[in-house]
Amino acid sequence: MKLHRIDTDRAGSPPFDLVPNETQPSEIADCRVEETLLMGAGIAEKRSCPPRLEAESARRRCKDMARHNALPQGVTGDSCLADYQHARFYFPGELREVIIARRHDGTTVAAFEILEGDILATFSPVSEGVLVGVGGGDRVHYAVVTARGLLRAPPLGEEAVEAEAVHGRIRVYGKARAMQVDLAIHEGKLRVEKK
């Protein structure tokens, strides 16, 4: 799966520094489409993926997690394999969801993997694009993708930590919401919108 890029770097300005994954079509063939958003001349899909491990590998991971008392709440050593095979839980680091953005002709623009332990903080339409936010640990990383590719945000400084879609724009907040900046997609680029 070849990713299409426009004016962008591998890592952008915080908080817009979510890096797309090189996801292969065979890796997501069995993932079920949960939500689809229109994105100008393309679409963005949120897909849920089933557990990936074979029974023997899952059994070993279950035993190891039971030995370290690390099984999810409500899962016992005896029920672990059956619960895993019915997708009641995933092992840490395992692919759980994927966001695929593509043009109407089928060309993949970007793919973002959400692993067990991460959260999909936002998947929202913004003008002709989609705002994607994936968090792990203490921070959420964002990206804005259109049918033309990933958009690079203007430098907002280290103060910018959170973003959300508001009325067709992206509102960026600073720590303790002391800063507030609106970004809009204009001519295929993210620009600060004057108030």
N, C-alpha and C positions, 0 to 999 in steps of 0.2 A: 504494500500500500504506500504509494508515494504521496507525501504531504506537499501541498501547494503553499507557498509563502509569498507575502508581499513585504513591504517595508517593515521589517521586524528583526529583533535579535533573539537569541536563544533565551536570554533572561532579560526581562524588561524592568521598568521602574516600579518599585514597590507601590502598591500591593499588586500591580499587574505583572506578575512574574511567574505565572503558571506555565510550565513547559509542556507542550503536547507530547504524547507517546507515539512510538513507531508501532502501532498495533496492526497485526496482520489479520486479514479477513478470516482466515481459518480459526483464529483465536476467539472470534466473536460470533461465529456462524450459529452457535446454539444459544446466543443471548437473545432474550425476548424484548421487543420494543415496548416500553412502558409509557413514553410521552414523546410527542413530536411537536417541534416549534418551527414555524416558518421563519426564514431568514433571508429576505430579499429574493435573490435568484437561487435559493437553496433551502435545505432543511437541516435541523439539528435534532438528533434522536438521543433519548436517554434509554439505555438498555440495561436490563438486569440479567446477570449471568449465573448459571447454575454452578454448584460446587464442581471442582475440577479433578480432585484426587481420586485415584482408583481405590478400591476397598481396602487393599492391604496397606497402602500408604496412609490412608485415613485412620485405619485401626492403630497403626504405630503412633501417629500423632495424638490420637485419643488417649492411648496408654501413657504417653509422655506428659500430656497436659493433666491427666488425672493424677499422675505421680507427683506433679508440682502444684496440685490443687489450683489449676488455672482454667478449669472448664467454665463455660458461661453459666450464669444462673439458670437453674432448672434442668441442666444437663448433667447426667450422672455417667460414671464410667461404663455402666451396662447399656445405657441408652445412647451413648455418644455417636456411634457409627450410624445408627438409624436416624438420629436427629440430623446429623451432617448430610446424609444422603437425601433427606427430605428438605434440605436448605433452611433448617431452623437456625443454623449458625454457620459461620465461615471461620477458617483458621486465620490467625493474624497474617497480614501481607498477601492474602489471596484475593484475586480479582472478583469484585462484587458487582460493580456497575461500570459502564463505559458511556461516554458522551461522544457521538460521532457527528461531525458537521460535514456536509457534502453539498455540492452543487446539484442542480436538477439533472445534469448529464451523468451523475454518478461519481464524479471525481471527488475524492476525499480531501477536505480542506484541513481538518485537524481531528485528532482523537485524544481524549483525556480519560485515563483509567482511574477509577476510584477503588482503592484496595480496602480490605477489612482493616479497620482501625482509623481510616480517613472518613470524612463526612463530605457529602455534596451540599455545600452551604447555599449555593444559588445556581439556578438554571432558568434564566429569565430572558424574554425577548426585549430587545432594546433597538428601536427604529428598525434598520435593516440587518441587525446582527443579534447575537446572543451573548449574554454575560454568563460566564461559568466561574464558579468559585468552589475550590476544593480545599478543605482544611485538614490538617493533621497536627497534633500537638497544640501549640498556643497561637497559631496564626493561620489565616485563610489566604490562599493564593488565587488570584483572579486572572482571567483572560477574556478578551472580547474577540469574537470570531464572526466574520461575515463570509459570504460566498466568494469574496475576493481573497480571503486569507485572514491571518491573525493581525490585529491592529495594535500598534505600539502606542502606549499612553504617553502623554507629555510628562516630563519629570515633575513629580509631586513632592519629592523629599521623603525622608524616613518617617515623617509624622503621619503620612497617609496609611491607614491600616484596614479600612473597611469600605466596601462598595455595595450598592444596591441599585436595582432598576426602579426609576421613578418617572412616570409620564413620558416614556420614550427616551429618557436620558439616563446617564449613570451618575449617581450621587456618591461622591467619595468623602468619607469622614476621617478625621484625624483621631488621635488618642483622646479619650474622654469626650469625643465629639466636639472638640474645641475648633476644629477646622472643618469647613464644608465647601466642596467644589463640585460643580456640575460639569460633566463631559458629554459631548454629543458627537454622533457619527456624522461627519460632513465630508463629502467627496472622497469616501473611502479611508478617512483618517479620523482619529479621536482628537477632538479639540476642546479646550476649556471654553465653556459657554459663559458669556458675559451676562450678568444680571442687570 
